[in-house]
Amino acid sequence: MPSMQTYIKAISGGAVLCIGGPALVMWVTPTEEEIFKRYSPELQKKALARREQTQQDFENFTKQLKEASKSDKPIWIAQKEIDAKRSADEQQRLRAERDAYAEESRRRQAEIRASTQ
């Protein structure tokens, strides 16, 4: 039968592993600031330039998730519907741009024809 000393050793060893392991990982892992400081100046500029866009993308993503979660449908179905609506809106916008460009082209052609006569 194991003695009390064996139990104490086992509990001590478990505590060292359970507490010491995560503590060692936290001590060794660099922070975001330390990693950023190791970047070259060029990469630092690029990271700062992308930071706003990344934050905006994340905010848009969370807004979209909140909107999808308001529905009674499962979130993946609501997400597909939102994506389909966004795709339709994008196609409509592209169609309007194309039509405006075609109209501008026709107007220029008419001006050229009128100026040559």
Secondary structure, 3 states (H helix, E strand, C coil): CCCHHHHHHHHHHHHHHHHHHHHHHHHHCCCHHHHHHHCCHHHHHHHHHHHHHHHHHHHHHHHHHHHHHCCCCCHHHHHHHHHHHHHHHHHHHHHHHHHHHHHHHHHHHHHHHHHHC
